[in-house]
Amino acid sequence: MNNELTETSNLNVHTAPPAWFKYIFASVIIIALGYIGIHLTDDLTHVPPLNAISFLMLGLALVTALGFEFVNGFHDTANAVATVIYTNALPAPVAVVWSGFFNFLGVLTASGAVAYGIIALLPVELILHVNSAAGFAMVFALLLAAIIWNLGTWSLGIPASSSHTMIGSIIGVGLMNQIINSGATGVSGIDTEQVLKVVKALFFSPLIGFFFAALLFLVLKFFLKNKQAKLFDEPETNKPPPFFTRLMLIITCTGVSFAHGSNDGQKGMGLIMLILIGIVPLAYSLNKTMDPKDVQSFVNASEKTAFILSPQPSTMTNVEARQVLTTYIQKHEEDAKVIPAISVIARDLSQSVARYKSIDKVPDNATVNLRNDMYLSSASLKALDKKQKFEKLDTAQINVIKDYRGQLDKATQYIPTWVKVAVALALGLGTMVGWKRIVVTVGEKIGKTHLTYGQGVSAELVAMGTILAADKFGLPVSTTHVLNSAVAGTMSANKSGLQWSTVKSILMAWVLTLPCAMLLSAALFWILLKLF
């Protein structure tokens, strides 16, 4: 890269934050922490008091989980602001605050599908017994491995993927769990089918970013006249782009920030919910905000599903049914007992919930078992549906089963608003604090020429669309790799040339992240098991 490019691009990226920045920063922290503290305290007042060790574990686990999201913020989200900073569309301090705010909104409006999609990758026995020593070791190993790898790549200014890191950490824990318990019954490693689905999303999304961004850039260049929008000009020193171009750059930056929050923020949510379920199961195992109408709908759906799956009640006991479903989720092997087992659990759930009349009235000693039965039933129905085991049923019956599965998920796969606020705060503040290293890499070190307005718009637009589509299907993708590959795609389409030393570093991080995260988490899981 020539000296002229470096001097020009550094003018905005090194702009000092204004005096008001620290006041906004402090105000947001105080307000959000107050909100989180009030709601967490209120939740804990409705359950027996935690002992000192449990309280310490809860605090340490939450700080670690939010630390991961904070690192995720300045590691991944920085990619969203690179284009608006290097095209002078927004001053750097304004851009990071703007991006942080829309990351915050993205987290708050997230569906939770990605969060529980991540959890589904974990060994089922650790999910069912997350309050055990192995459960705590699992959660801490995942988070610490992800933080260590993300900080390491960030310190070198290499845009690596937090999504890759988390998936690698999960696989590492699953494999180590299987190795430690080799020969034991009732132990699973990883859900290979689900892992392959996620890995495919992580692998193909950068390729989509590269080719579609290149294609969009060429389309813009073909149809738009440069004189009208100056889309294909290099930014003038410290001068903002024309109004329409500037607006497009800000809109696409906003979209990527929002999409990143709605997708990546959910990784932290899922792990925080596992922590809460493990340490305070009475408060968080079940969605106690469900109103009486929802409870009655659940009872009706349970009864109908039980009858559809097995019109004649099975002689199987609840204990036997749970073991059949647990084994099925672990091994995904054909078993004629699975459908009758789901029917047995559905009848029991219907009777139990009808007896309690409200989720918040479920006795303490029944809460965890009720949640586990719901989780096993939902996971088993999902697996059977994938294998098309319900194709002989008519449409009305299939819809009843789908409704029942939705009711099960509604009762167990919920995220309290204060958890979303906590994750949103950590992700947003992370964006505002450590953005510069990654932004410089994206803005200066991928292409050999300065990023043009059209390249910025194309890269951001494709990244935004890819991430939002992945969020809709509940798939985790890497903001880092999608946007970086999109920028590289526009550089190639423009024949600007690529800085291969940077590209090689990014590709190396892409290749090494999964195995390194696996090794880190596996080692940490083994060590923490010994400690716990």
C-alpha positions, -999 to +999 in steps of 0.1 A: +000+000+000+014+034-009+021+062+016-006+084+002-033+059+010-020+054+046-019+091+053-053+097+038-071+069+055-056+076+089-071+110+092-106+098+102-096+065+119-074+083+144-099+111+152-100+115+190-135+110+206-152+142+217-156+151+254-193+139+254-183+104+245-172+094+280-204+108+295-226+088+271-204+058+278-208+061+316-246+070+314-254+039+293-235+016+317-252+030+348-287+029+333-283-006+319-266-020+351-294-005+372-321-022+350-302-055+350-297-054+388-334-046+395-347-075+374-321-100+384-328-092+421-365-095+415-361-130+399-339-142+428-364-130+455-389-156+442-366-186+449-348-199+480-317-177+488-285-188+471-256-199+493-223-179+491-207-204+467-237-204+443-239-167+444-202-164+436-205-189+408-234-170+393-215-137+394-183-152+379-202-170+352-222-139+342-190-118+341-172-144+319-202-147+295-206-109+292-168-107+288-171-129+258-197-106+243-176-075+251-146-091+232-170-101+204-181-065+201-147-050+195-135-080+176-164-086+151-186-055+151-156-033+142-160-047+107-194-029+103-179+006+108-148+001+087-165+012+054-182+044+069-149+054+085-127+049+055-151+066+032-155+095+056-192+089+057-192+094+095-165+106+119-149+076+136-162+083+171-198+089+158-196+057+137-187+035+166-214+049+189-239+046+160-229+010+154-229+001+191-264+015+194-278-006+165-259-037+178-278-030+210-312-028+192-303-060+172-297-080+204-330-067+220-351-078+190-333-112+185-356-142+182-335-166+202-334-192+175-296-189+170-291-190+208-308-224+212-294-236+179-259-232+195-271-250+227-284-279+206-247-286+196-238-295+232-238-330+247-274-337+258-265-351+292-246-319+300-276-298+290-300-319+311-276-317+341-260-283+336-261-278+373-235-306+378-197-301+380-194-312+344-221-287+334-202-258+350-169-270+336-185-271+301-198-235+303-166-220+316-144-240+292-165-227+262-163-191+273-127-190+283-115-207+252-135-182+230-122-152+249-085-164+248-086-170+210-105-138+202-081-117+223-051-134+207-063-127+171-075-092+180-040-083+194-025-092+161-052-072+142-064-104+124-101-105+117-111-139+130-146-153+136-162-154+170-188-178+155-160-202+144-144-198+178-176-207+197-185-237+174-149-250+178-151-246+216-184-266+216-170-294+195-139-295+217-160-299+249-181-325+233-152-346+221-134-344+254-166-353+272-167-384+250-131-393+256-132-389+294-164-411+295-154-436+269-171-468+275-197-453+298-234-455+288-255-424+284-227-402+272-226-383+239-200-363+221-214-340+195-244-339+173-226-345+140-256-336+119-261-303+136-224-295+136-222-301+099-252-278+093-235-250+112-201-256+097-216-254+062-231-221+071-198-208+084-179-221+053-202-210+026-212-175+040-178-160+032-179-174-004-214-158-007-200-126+006-172-126-019-191-134-051-223-115-044-204-084-033-183-085-065-214-091-086-233-062-070-204-039-074-202-047-111-239-042-115-237-008-098-208+001-120-226-009-152-259+009-145-249+040-125-231+069-139-201+078-117-206+116-122-240+115-105-231+098-073-193+095-074-198+060-062-165+048-077-143+076-067-118+073-039-127+095-009-112+130-008-090+137+022-113+142+053-142+151+031-176+133+033-191+117+002-221+132-017-254+131+002-270+101-015-238+080-013-233+090+023-268+080+031-264+046+015-231+039+034-247+049+067-278+027+060-258-003+051-235+002+082-266+004+103-280-028+087-248-048+093-246-036+129-282-045+136-278-079+119-246-086+138-264-079+171-294-100+162-272-130+152-239-129+171-254-115+203-275-147+207-244-169+213-239-151+247-277-153+254-277-191+250-248-196+273-261-172+299-294-191+299-275-223+305-257-206+334-289-194+349-307-228+345-277-245+361-273-222+391-309-209+397-330-236+380-361-227+400-361-192+385-351-199+349-358-235+339-393-227+327-409-196+311-430-184+340-443-155+321-467-177+301-503-166+307-532-190+315-543-191+279-509-203+268-509-229+295-543-242+284-531-243+248-501-263+259-523-288+277-546-292+247-517-296+223-500-322+246-532-343+248-538-342+210-502-351+202-501-380+226-533-394+210-520-389+174-486-406+182-501-435+202-539-438+204-536-466+229-516-455+260-483-473+263-473-494+292-439-477+292-430-458+324-419-422+325-384-432+336-381-456+307-395-430+282-370-404+293-341-429+288-354-438+254-355-402+243-322-393+258-305-422+240-322-413+207-310-377+209-275-389+217-272-415+190-300-407+164-304-444+158-337-459+147-358-471+176-395-482+175-399-471+211-392-434+204-427-423+192-445-442+221-420-426+245-429-391+233-465-400+237-459-411+273-441-379+281-468-358+264-495-374+284-476-368+316-468-332+307-505-326+299-516-339+333-489-321+352-493-287+337-531-290+339-528-298+376-506-268+383-527-245+360-498-220+357-461-224+350-452-201+379-470-225+403-450-256+394-434-269+426-397-265+431-391-302+432-408-307+398-394-277+379-361-293+366-377-326+356-406-308+338-381-287+318-360-317+309-391-336+297-401-307+275-365-304+261-363-341+253-397-341+237-389-311+215-355-324+204-369-358+196-398-344+176-373-322+157-351-352+149-381-373+138-394-345+116-360-342+098-361-379+091-397-375+077-412-399+102-445-381+102-451-382+064-479-408+068-499-384+089-524-360+074-518-323+073-541-316+103-522-341+125-488-327+114-499-292+123-510-304+157-475-319+163-458-287+150-480-266+174-470-289+203-434-285+195-438-247+193-455-248+227-426-269+242-401-244+229-421-215+242-420-229+277-383-236+277-365-216+250-371-181+263-347-153+271-356-127+298-354-091+287-327-083+312-304-110+297-309-093+263-300-059+278-269-073+295-257-089+262-266-058+242-247-036+267-216-058+265-217-061+227-224-024+222-197-012+246-172-036+231-178-020+197-171+015+212-138+005+229-116-018+208-127-012+173-095+004+158-072-026+152-097-045+131-110-014+113-075-005+101-070-041+088-103-040+068-099-004+056-062-004+047-048-039+045-071-060+023-070-041-010-040-023-026-061+008-033-083+029-011-119+016-005-143+035-028-179+044-019-193+018-042-171-009-027-182+001+008-219+000-002-217-033-020-198-050+008-220-038+036-253-045+017-243-081+009-230-087+045-262-073+059-284-096+037-264-127+044-264-122+082-302-114+083-310-145+062-288-167+085-306-153+115-340-161+100-329-198+096-313-199+131-278-203+117-247-187+132-225-170+106-194-149+109-198-111+104-160-109+102-156-134+074-187-123+055-177-086+054-140-092+049-147-115+020-172-090+006-146-062+007-121-086-010-147-094-036-153-057-045-115-052-047-112-081-071-141-069-092-126-034-094-092-049-103-078-030-074-056-059-063-054-076-029-027-075-003-020-112-001-001-110+032-033-098+049-055-122+029-032-151+039-035-141+076-073-139+074-074-173+056-050-188+082-072-176+110-102-190+092-085-224+089-070-225+124-098-211+145-119-243+146-091-267+156-074-242+180-106-234+197-113-272+200-080-279+216-083-249+240-118-258+251-110-295+254-080-288+276-099-263+297-128-287+301-105-314+314-087-290+338-119-275+351-134-309+357-105-317+379-110-284+398-148-286+402 
